[in-house]
C-alpha cells in the first residue's frame, strides 16, 4: 500500500497544480472587480485604483499566482477582500457545519445506495424488485433541491417532526444537532444513492451468471451464503467506486442544500464570495474541494483492493 501511495504522488501533485491554476484564473474571468466592491458605488476611479494597489491586484497575474502559492505552502491562505479577515479563519468558522453534513450524507449514500442495490439485485419476489426499481428510478430523476423541498413539506410542515432551517453543532448538542442535520443530509444523499444502487444491482445480476456461482449452487451451498460471500462481495466494487466519486459531488451539492435549509457552511461562504468577487476565498475553496475528492478516490481504490483479492495495488 505504501508503494502504491508513493507511485500516486506525481499524479496527485499534477492534478492539484492544474487545479490551483484553474482556481486562480477562473474567478478573474468572471465579471466584477473586488476593489470596486470594497470601495462602494460612490467611489472615484482614484479610490478604486488605490485599493487595487493595496490588495496587490495591480501586479501581473504570474506574480499574484506565485505569491498565492507561496502562501499556501506556508499556511497563509490569504485575506478575504469582502470580510477583511484571514481566509483560514473564515473557513474554520464554517467548516464544521459542512463536514457534519458531508459525513452524515456520505453514510446515508453508502447505506441507501448499497441497500437498494442489494435489494434489487437479490430480490426473488417480483414486487420487491419492482419496488426497488421504482425507488431507484424516482431518485435518479429527482435533483437534491427537489428532494429537500419535499422533505421540508412532509417532515417539517405536514408532520412537523424535524426542524427545516438553521443548525446546531453536533459536538455541542448531539441530539439537537442531529435533528437539524437529518433532513439536509437525506436531501443530499438520496438522489446520489440511486446511481450507486443501480451499479450494485447490475453487478449482482451479472455475478449471478458466473460459473463459480453455479458451482456453489451445485455443491449445495445455502443461498444466503452464496448471496453474501460470493455474489455481494464480488459486486461491491462498482458501488464503492461510485461512492468515492460521489463524495466530491456531496461537497458541491452542499451549496444548494445549505441555501435551502439555511445552514451557515462553506457552501454559503462560496456563494457569498462569488457574488462579491472575493478571489481569495473562492481559490482556496476550489483547491480544498479537489484535494478532498482526490483523497476520497485514493481511499476508494484501497477499499476496492481489500474487497477484491484479485486487485493488487501498485501492480
VMD Tcl script that draws the C-alpha trace (Angstrom):
set ca {
  {0.00 0.00 0.00}
  {2.83 2.41 0.84}
  {4.41 1.70 -2.54}
  {1.10 2.39 -4.26}
  {0.65 5.72 -2.46}
  {4.20 6.78 -3.37}
  {3.55 5.94 -7.03}
  {0.43 8.10 -6.99}
  {2.20 11.18 -5.62}
  {3.23 12.59 -9.08}
  {-0.32 12.32 -10.47}
  {-1.81 13.85 -7.33}
  {0.66 16.74 -7.44}
  {-0.10 17.31 -11.13}
  {-3.85 17.36 -10.51}
  {-3.51 19.79 -7.61}
  {-1.17 22.02 -9.60}
  {-3.59 22.17 -12.53}
  {-6.43 22.82 -10.08}
  {-4.55 25.69 -8.49}
  {-4.07 27.35 -11.90}
  {-7.76 26.93 -12.76}
  {-8.84 28.10 -9.30}
  {-6.65 31.18 -9.66}
  {-7.76 32.14 -13.19}
  {-11.45 31.18 -13.09}
  {-12.65 33.85 -10.62}
  {-10.73 36.52 -12.53}
  {-12.53 35.63 -15.77}
  {-15.90 36.41 -14.17}
  {-17.22 39.98 -14.29}
  {-16.69 42.10 -11.22}
  {-13.83 43.91 -9.54}
  {-13.27 43.23 -5.83}
  {-11.68 46.65 -5.46}
  {-14.84 48.31 -6.80}
  {-17.00 46.18 -4.50}
  {-14.94 47.18 -1.46}
  {-14.84 50.87 -2.45}
  {-18.60 51.07 -2.91}
  {-20.81 52.51 -5.65}
  {-19.85 56.14 -4.93}
  {-16.09 55.58 -5.09}
  {-13.94 57.50 -7.54}
  {-11.59 55.76 -10.00}
  {-8.65 57.00 -7.94}
  {-10.01 55.34 -4.81}
  {-10.59 52.07 -6.66}
  {-7.07 52.18 -8.11}
  {-5.61 52.78 -4.63}
  {-7.49 49.76 -3.27}
  {-6.25 47.62 -6.15}
  {-2.68 48.60 -5.27}
  {-3.32 47.83 -1.59}
  {-4.70 44.37 -2.44}
  {-1.91 43.65 -4.92}
  {-4.36 43.32 -7.81}
  {-2.33 45.73 -9.92}
  {0.55 43.29 -10.20}
  {0.93 40.80 -13.09}
  {-1.12 37.60 -12.80}
  {2.02 35.46 -12.64}
  {3.28 37.45 -9.65}
  {-0.10 37.18 -7.92}
  {-0.23 33.43 -8.56}
  {3.29 32.78 -7.26}
  {2.62 34.86 -4.16}
  {-0.60 32.99 -3.52}
  {1.05 29.58 -4.00}
  {3.86 30.58 -1.67}
  {1.27 31.46 0.96}
  {-0.44 28.08 0.55}
  {2.82 26.24 1.25}
  {3.45 28.36 4.36}
  {-0.09 28.08 5.69}
  {-1.11 31.62 4.70}
  {-4.36 31.22 2.75}
  {-4.70 34.94 2.12}
  {-7.12 37.57 3.33}
  {-10.75 37.92 2.31}
  {-11.49 41.06 0.31}
  {-15.11 41.07 1.45}
  {-14.74 40.40 5.18}
  {-11.23 41.75 5.75}
  {-10.37 38.60 7.72}
  {-7.92 35.75 7.05}
  {-9.39 33.11 4.77}
  {-8.25 30.36 7.15}
  {-10.24 31.98 9.95}
  {-13.36 32.26 7.78}
  {-13.15 28.63 6.71}
  {-12.52 27.48 10.29}
  {-15.79 29.08 11.41}
  {-17.79 27.36 8.65}
  {-16.07 24.03 8.06}
  {-17.70 22.17 10.98}
  {-21.18 22.67 9.53}
  {-20.22 21.38 6.08}
  {-18.15 18.47 7.42}
  {-21.06 17.29 9.58}
  {-23.39 17.48 6.59}
  {-20.97 15.72 4.22}
  {-20.12 12.92 6.67}
  {-23.74 12.06 7.51}
  {-24.75 12.37 3.85}
  {-21.86 10.06 2.92}
  {-23.08 7.47 5.42}
  {-26.62 7.73 4.03}
  {-25.23 7.48 0.50}
  {-23.47 4.20 1.29}
  {-26.39 2.83 3.32}
  {-29.19 3.57 0.85}
  {-27.09 3.03 -2.26}
  {-25.81 -0.40 -1.30}
  {-29.06 -1.34 0.46}
  {-31.30 -0.56 -2.51}
  {-28.82 -2.19 -4.89}
  {-28.71 -5.40 -2.87}
  {-32.50 -5.44 -2.57}
  {-32.96 -5.02 -6.31}
  {-30.19 -7.45 -7.19}
  {-31.21 -10.25 -4.85}
  {-34.98 -9.92 -4.55}
  {-36.72 -13.06 -5.75}
  {-40.17 -11.58 -5.29}
  {-41.37 -9.74 -8.37}
  {-42.99 -7.00 -6.31}
  {-39.84 -6.45 -4.25}
  {-37.81 -5.93 -7.41}
  {-40.49 -3.64 -8.86}
  {-40.41 -1.56 -5.68}
  {-36.63 -1.30 -5.70}
  {-36.52 -0.40 -9.40}
  {-39.23 2.23 -8.93}
  {-37.37 3.76 -5.99}
  {-34.13 3.89 -7.97}
  {-35.83 5.46 -10.99}
  {-37.60 8.06 -8.88}
  {-34.43 9.06 -7.04}
  {-32.43 9.22 -10.27}
  {-34.97 11.67 -11.70}
  {-35.14 13.89 -8.60}
  {-32.45 16.57 -8.07}
  {-31.30 17.24 -4.49}
  {-33.12 20.58 -4.19}
  {-36.44 18.93 -5.11}
  {-35.90 16.14 -2.59}
  {-35.04 18.78 0.00}
  {-38.24 20.71 -0.63}
  {-40.31 17.51 -0.45}
  {-38.68 16.55 2.85}
  {-39.42 20.02 4.22}
  {-43.08 19.77 3.20}
  {-43.53 16.28 4.65}
  {-41.40 16.22 7.81}
  {-41.23 19.94 8.56}
  {-44.66 21.26 7.60}
  {-47.14 18.37 7.44}
  {-45.81 16.22 10.28}
  {-43.66 18.88 11.99}
  {-41.24 16.23 13.14}
  {-37.89 17.87 12.34}
  {-36.62 21.47 12.03}
  {-36.41 22.79 8.49}
  {-33.92 25.66 8.85}
  {-30.96 26.64 10.95}
  {-28.34 24.45 12.54}
  {-26.80 23.30 15.79}
  {-23.35 21.79 16.21}
  {-23.46 18.04 16.79}
  {-20.45 18.37 19.08}
  {-22.26 20.87 21.31}
  {-25.64 19.11 21.37}
  {-25.69 15.68 19.68}
  {-29.47 15.18 19.91}
  {-30.49 18.64 18.71}
  {-27.67 18.78 16.19}
  {-28.79 15.53 14.57}
  {-32.36 16.81 14.32}
  {-31.15 19.82 12.33}
  {-28.86 17.61 10.25}
  {-31.13 14.74 9.21}
  {-33.21 16.44 6.52}
  {-30.30 18.21 4.75}
  {-28.21 15.02 4.78}
  {-31.08 12.94 3.39}
  {-31.82 15.53 0.71}
  {-28.18 15.47 -0.35}
  {-27.66 11.70 -0.23}
  {-30.88 10.15 -1.55}
  {-30.65 11.31 -5.20}
  {-26.98 10.27 -5.41}
  {-27.65 6.89 -3.80}
  {-29.77 5.85 -6.78}
  {-26.77 5.73 -9.10}
  {-24.82 3.63 -6.60}
  {-27.80 1.29 -6.20}
  {-28.13 0.82 -9.95}
  {-24.46 -0.13 -10.28}
  {-24.66 -2.62 -7.39}
  {-27.84 -4.15 -8.82}
  {-26.36 -4.56 -12.30}
  {-23.16 -6.01 -10.90}
  {-25.03 -8.53 -8.72}
  {-27.16 -9.72 -11.63}
  {-24.02 -10.17 -13.73}
  {-22.14 -12.05 -10.99}
  {-25.06 -14.45 -10.52}
  {-24.43 -15.65 -14.06}
  {-20.80 -16.55 -13.35}
  {-19.64 -20.18 -13.31}
  {-18.41 -20.10 -9.71}
  {-21.93 -19.24 -8.52}
  {-23.38 -22.16 -10.46}
  {-20.69 -24.39 -8.93}
  {-21.59 -23.23 -5.42}
  {-25.27 -23.97 -6.10}
  {-24.39 -27.41 -7.43}
  {-22.43 -28.14 -4.25}
  {-25.49 -27.36 -2.16}
  {-24.15 -24.15 -0.58}
  {-27.01 -22.30 1.18}
  {-28.45 -19.47 -0.90}
  {-27.84 -16.88 1.82}
  {-24.15 -17.79 1.96}
  {-23.92 -17.63 -1.82}
  {-25.52 -14.19 -1.85}
  {-23.24 -12.79 0.86}
  {-19.86 -14.46 0.29}
  {-19.88 -14.93 -3.46}
  {-22.33 -12.55 -5.11}
  {-22.34 -9.50 -2.84}
  {-18.60 -9.36 -2.16}
  {-17.79 -9.58 -5.87}
  {-20.44 -6.97 -6.72}
  {-19.48 -4.16 -4.35}
  {-16.57 -2.90 -6.43}
  {-18.56 -0.63 -8.78}
  {-20.62 0.64 -5.86}
  {-17.53 1.52 -3.83}
  {-16.00 3.36 -6.78}
  {-19.25 5.28 -7.30}
  {-19.39 6.26 -3.63}
  {-15.83 7.58 -3.80}
  {-16.64 9.65 -6.88}
  {-19.92 10.88 -5.42}
  {-18.22 12.08 -2.23}
  {-16.80 15.00 -4.19}
  {-20.29 15.70 -5.51}
  {-21.55 15.86 -1.93}
  {-19.42 18.94 -1.30}
  {-20.68 20.59 -4.49}
  {-24.29 19.72 -3.70}
  {-23.90 21.19 -0.23}
  {-24.03 24.68 -1.78}
  {-27.69 24.24 -2.78}
  {-28.72 22.24 0.27}
  {-27.19 24.73 2.71}
  {-29.14 27.51 0.99}
  {-32.43 25.60 1.22}
  {-32.01 24.68 4.88}
  {-30.31 27.98 5.90}
  {-27.10 26.36 7.08}
  {-24.08 28.60 7.54}
  {-21.45 26.35 5.96}
  {-18.81 26.52 3.28}
  {-21.46 26.40 0.56}
  {-22.97 29.66 1.72}
  {-19.47 31.13 2.03}
  {-18.72 30.13 -1.58}
  {-21.91 31.77 -2.86}
  {-21.20 34.97 -0.95}
  {-17.58 35.04 -2.17}
  {-18.65 34.53 -5.79}
  {-21.19 37.34 -5.59}
  {-18.61 39.78 -4.23}
  {-15.71 38.59 -6.45}
  {-13.76 37.56 -3.35}
  {-10.93 35.78 -5.20}
  {-9.00 34.77 -2.10}
  {-11.89 32.73 -0.65}
  {-13.00 31.13 -3.94}
  {-9.49 29.97 -4.80}
  {-8.97 28.14 -1.51}
  {-12.43 26.52 -1.58}
  {-11.87 25.14 -5.09}
  {-8.45 23.69 -4.26}
  {-9.72 22.28 -0.97}
  {-12.68 20.57 -2.65}
  {-10.46 18.93 -5.27}
  {-7.99 17.83 -2.60}
  {-10.75 16.12 -0.62}
  {-12.04 14.44 -3.80}
  {-8.53 13.13 -4.60}
  {-8.13 11.73 -1.08}
  {-11.57 10.10 -1.31}
  {-10.60 8.49 -4.61}
  {-7.39 7.06 -3.12}
  {-9.32 5.63 -0.17}
  {-11.83 4.16 -2.62}
  {-9.13 2.32 -4.55}
  {-7.63 0.97 -1.32}
  {-11.07 -0.22 -0.15}
  {-11.69 -1.84 -3.52}
  {-8.41 -3.77 -3.22}
  {-9.46 -5.01 0.23}
  {-12.84 -6.20 -1.05}
  {-11.49 -7.88 -4.19}
  {-8.37 -10.03 -3.66}
  {-7.77 -10.06 -7.42}
  {-6.80 -6.39 -7.28}
  {-3.27 -5.63 -6.11}
  {-2.26 -2.05 -5.51}
  {0.98 -0.96 -7.11}
  {0.92 -3.58 -9.88}
}
mol new
graphics top color blue
foreach p $ca { graphics top sphere $p radius 0.5 }
foreach p [lrange $ca 0 end-1] q [lrange $ca 1 end] { graphics top cylinder $p $q radius 0.2 }
display resetview
